[in-house]
Amino acid sequence: MRRVILDQITLLAENRRLVKRLWKVDVSPEYPDGLEFAYQYLYFKDDKWMQIARIDNQLHKRKPGVHIHTKNKVRWENMSFEEAELKILEIGKNTR
């Protein structure tokens, strides 16, 4: 089972937006709390939206857990859905 709880795009500035998605999923070793989520911080440049960062708890190369995608890096970090929003806003704010 995978049911959408939240699918939201928030305009943060004329050229910045935050995409927030949350799903209710079956409890499993990959999703022990029964929630799957993803945040994307996007920047509009050259007529397209470009990803500055993404934080999610979706499998990455078959490895579970919350992780942060920035440029060509992936870093695992333990955080909740709410903490992930604060973290991605911080990353985006500090990216010019």
Phi, psi and omega in degrees: 000135175217113184236132180291127173258319184213132175217098192224139173241125181244125176280117182267331178200175181304327184240018180222140177212158179241127176254126183235125179227138181218133179234146169270125180230168177295141175295133182204173176300328179285327182229073186296337178263001178075019179233138174240136182216163176206135172241141173229132174253120186242150180232133181269120182209139178054044177064025175209154177276125182245140180282124172273316181205158175218135173236128180207169175243022177282156180302136176235113185051043179068011179256126180278166174119162179284134180213158184245126175259123171222131185043243182254021182247149172229129182230126178278139180208136181279116178201158179273175176303314181293319178294326180297323178295315179298319181294316182290326176294322177296314179300312181296320180297325182272005179253125180250000000 
